[in-house]
Amino acid sequence: MSDPSLAGADEAPDCIPSPRAQTVVGVGVLLVAAGMAFGALQISSEAGYGGVGPNFLPWLCAVVLAVCGAWLVWEARTGGFREASDPGGQPRADIGPFVWVSTGLLVNAALIGTVGFIVSCTVCYVLAVQGLRRAGRQPLAGTPATWAKDVATGLLISAPVFWAFTQFLAINLPGLTETGWL
């Protein structure tokens, strides 16, 4: 008797996109690489510390993205992603968690100049984690204890990062006060 877990192992799952859609993704990655390369052209190439200019990292990212995009297009045009497995997850997007995470990012961008790095990043963390908890269908996602734990964790992550950048690396990040500690 054959193993039922191996049934259909040679067949591609129904949810894997067509080679045409896969090609579109690869071309999209190539366009992002071209956009990054165009942006890198706008950055000065004067060599800084260690002989590397400020445009080195954008160029590196553009080249790596271009290689990945070309590889994706090649894979798609030569038969598609043959080794792709079922991605799992929900058959449809869950909009609620997406809204939580997106709101966290947007609130962070909106507040960072007024309430400072620590508070805005903590809010971003709390909202993003709440979205991820809801995506994972965690039963205690909205309880006060979970919110308190998320706030404490967000503060324990964002405050040392802020202090490391402002006090040790002398990189200015927006703070709540002029002291450099909050």
Legacy VTK file of the C-alpha trace (Angstrom):
# vtk DataFile Version 3.0
C-alpha trace
ASCII
DATASET POLYDATA
POINTS 182 float
0.000 0.000 0.000
1.377 3.426 -0.880
2.030 6.205 1.592
-0.820 8.780 1.404
1.560 11.607 2.371
3.407 11.041 -0.922
0.257 11.180 -3.031
0.526 13.949 -5.562
4.116 14.765 -4.582
5.066 15.031 -8.258
2.229 17.434 -9.026
2.466 21.172 -8.451
0.003 22.461 -5.865
-3.010 24.333 -7.218
-2.151 27.528 -5.339
1.214 28.129 -7.050
0.858 31.003 -9.548
1.240 30.453 -13.277
4.626 30.997 -14.955
3.206 34.225 -16.400
2.441 35.596 -12.916
5.858 34.405 -11.729
7.466 36.309 -14.608
5.591 39.456 -13.582
7.037 39.129 -10.068
10.556 38.752 -11.476
10.108 41.782 -13.740
8.797 43.730 -10.734
11.957 42.887 -8.805
14.044 44.007 -11.791
12.142 47.319 -11.863
12.805 47.859 -8.151
16.501 47.145 -8.816
16.485 49.704 -11.634
14.841 52.255 -9.333
17.479 51.642 -6.669
20.241 51.981 -9.259
18.738 55.277 -10.431
18.620 56.459 -6.818
22.228 55.362 -6.284
23.243 57.530 -9.227
21.924 60.548 -7.315
24.210 59.868 -4.315
27.749 61.180 -4.171
30.420 58.574 -4.825
33.203 60.318 -2.897
35.090 57.715 -0.927
34.582 57.995 2.776
36.080 56.109 5.660
37.643 52.865 4.457
37.468 53.902 0.798
33.756 53.213 0.507
31.425 56.004 -0.562
27.861 56.567 0.600
26.472 55.089 -2.603
28.109 51.686 -2.092
25.260 50.043 -0.172
22.495 51.249 -2.541
24.517 49.939 -5.490
25.114 46.634 -3.738
21.389 46.268 -3.017
20.514 47.196 -6.613
22.912 44.596 -8.017
21.695 41.851 -5.675
18.065 42.681 -6.495
18.861 42.638 -10.229
20.482 39.204 -9.923
17.495 37.896 -7.934
15.027 39.419 -10.415
16.853 37.919 -13.390
16.915 34.559 -11.641
13.176 34.764 -10.931
12.440 35.596 -14.580
14.669 32.748 -15.770
12.992 30.284 -13.377
9.537 31.405 -14.471
10.329 31.227 -18.195
11.941 27.767 -17.965
8.972 26.009 -16.409
8.068 27.945 -13.316
9.025 27.330 -9.747
9.203 23.566 -10.036
10.278 22.940 -6.467
7.748 25.286 -4.890
5.777 23.793 -2.063
2.338 24.705 -0.844
2.706 28.076 0.903
0.159 27.138 3.546
-1.709 29.762 5.475
-5.156 31.101 4.783
-6.609 30.931 1.288
-7.502 34.645 1.489
-5.718 37.605 2.987
-6.697 38.523 6.539
-7.179 42.283 6.345
-7.468 42.932 10.098
-3.885 41.994 11.031
-2.605 43.828 7.946
-4.362 46.979 9.141
-2.857 46.625 12.646
0.715 46.282 11.320
0.283 49.031 8.707
-1.196 51.363 11.308
1.803 50.723 13.555
4.209 51.729 10.793
2.209 54.810 9.812
1.762 55.965 13.414
5.496 55.555 13.968
6.273 57.708 10.941
3.728 60.332 11.995
4.763 60.563 15.655
8.527 60.085 15.666
9.228 63.815 15.237
6.859 64.897 18.014
7.007 62.224 20.723
10.472 60.900 19.961
12.000 57.613 18.907
11.322 55.582 22.047
7.597 56.322 22.330
6.863 56.103 18.602
8.776 52.844 18.160
7.067 51.383 21.218
3.670 52.239 19.744
4.752 50.733 16.412
5.881 47.549 18.164
2.669 47.218 20.175
0.408 47.659 17.159
2.463 45.358 14.941
2.597 42.614 17.573
-1.146 42.908 18.128
-1.636 42.413 14.398
0.628 39.387 14.376
-1.133 37.931 17.411
-4.474 38.338 15.649
-3.095 36.783 12.462
-1.991 33.798 14.537
-5.451 33.649 16.146
-3.966 33.865 19.635
-6.817 33.809 22.153
-5.318 36.393 24.534
-4.409 38.949 21.855
-6.540 41.811 23.159
-6.321 41.308 26.916
-4.954 44.108 29.126
-2.153 41.837 30.352
-1.007 41.193 26.791
-1.109 44.908 25.961
0.942 45.691 29.091
3.485 43.007 28.213
3.756 44.348 24.666
4.276 47.930 25.891
6.982 46.787 28.325
8.705 44.737 25.629
8.515 47.631 23.159
10.137 49.955 25.691
12.808 47.371 26.524
13.701 47.157 22.847
13.402 50.787 21.714
15.093 52.530 24.664
18.436 50.667 24.447
18.447 51.086 20.668
17.875 54.839 21.085
20.617 55.104 23.701
23.061 53.059 21.631
22.569 55.322 18.630
22.506 58.657 20.454
25.002 58.100 23.270
27.499 55.632 21.822
27.352 56.193 18.076
26.540 59.930 18.241
23.743 59.564 15.692
20.918 62.003 16.237
17.503 60.410 16.589
14.403 62.397 17.523
13.980 62.434 21.283
11.232 63.483 23.634
13.602 65.781 25.511
16.827 67.609 24.656
18.861 65.533 27.123
19.527 62.717 24.671
18.260 60.115 27.115
14.519 60.184 26.315
LINES 1 183
182 0 1 2 3 4 5 6 7 8 9 10 11 12 13 14 15 16 17 18 19 20 21 22 23 24 25 26 27 28 29 30 31 32 33 34 35 36 37 38 39 40 41 42 43 44 45 46 47 48 49 50 51 52 53 54 55 56 57 58 59 60 61 62 63 64 65 66 67 68 69 70 71 72 73 74 75 76 77 78 79 80 81 82 83 84 85 86 87 88 89 90 91 92 93 94 95 96 97 98 99 100 101 102 103 104 105 106 107 108 109 110 111 112 113 114 115 116 117 118 119 120 121 122 123 124 125 126 127 128 129 130 131 132 133 134 135 136 137 138 139 140 141 142 143 144 145 146 147 148 149 150 151 152 153 154 155 156 157 158 159 160 161 162 163 164 165 166 167 168 169 170 171 172 173 174 175 176 177 178 179 180 181
